[in-house]
Amino acid sequence: MTTSALPSLVLWSGPINASQAKGATLPGATRHFFTCTGDGSIPPRCTDYATFQGNRILPALLSRIGMREDSVGDIYLGAFSAGGQLWKRVLDIPEDRARIRGVMLHDAAYEIGTQKNPNFVEGFVKFGLDALKDPSKFMLMTASITPNTPRPGEAYQSGADTLRATIAEIERRSGRTLSDGGSMPTGAPQASRFWGNGRNIFLGQYDEAGHMGLAANAPLFWQQVLQPWVEGGSKTGPSSSDLFPSLLIVGVGLATGYVAASVWER
């Protein structure tokens, strides 16, 4: 299921790097990390990368890594934690969004809002609407119930709250219902609640995994959900011989420095 003879490109954003995200990619793809934080405690902020070239962000991002848009084929976005703050801006731009083939969001949908009245993510809603209409687009979102707590005594919506609000907005605008039930493909961590269309949209709430747990499981989602879709689009999961267990090792420094408290957008 490739759309170009040019090599695929995987772009990651968030408090994560190549050694920590081993296996969270596609075979043969070029991969680059925009490592960043949400509060700037370790610069840069993820939003610092959202600079414009004309009326677009994606070409400016590619220029940063010495690449041109016409030199790459399919582009897949990966994000953990605050990394979603960069990609939501890219996906809000029609020309940039059209260039993206797949989006993999690992507890990367934190917003300032309350658990009773959570905000959705506009860029993610728009890409979800595209994926509903276009089976050549792929979208996966996982979310924990870890609340966003930037300061003692403050609590904003969790990733799961954002996920549900985003789903509700996709359904409202499309007039279609994403099934609440079912499961992730075989081999991928199973969600506490799952929404999807059984084809190219996979959305999961994880009540037990925790924020860092979803980062640790990121390679499994790439290997057991995205890769089979890219390879043929007809498989719902790999055979037992295809399983390639992978653990994402997240250091203590990452766990303490890049907790959910740092992902809110100030």
Buried (B, 14 or more C-beta within 10 A) or exposed (E): BBEEEEEBBBBBBBBBEEEBBEBBBBEEBBBBBBBBBBBBEBEEBBBEBBEEEEEBBBBBBBEEEEBEBEEBBBBBBBBBBBBBBBBBBBBBBEEBBEBBBBBBBBBBBBBBBEBEEBBBBBBBBBBBBBBBEEBBBBBBBBBBBBBBBBEEEEEBBBBBBBBBBBBBBBBEEBEEEBEEEBBBBBBBBEBEBBBBBEBBBBBBBBEEBBBBBBBBBBBBBBBBBBBBBBBEEEBEBBEEEBBEEBEBEBEEEBEEEBBBBBBBBE
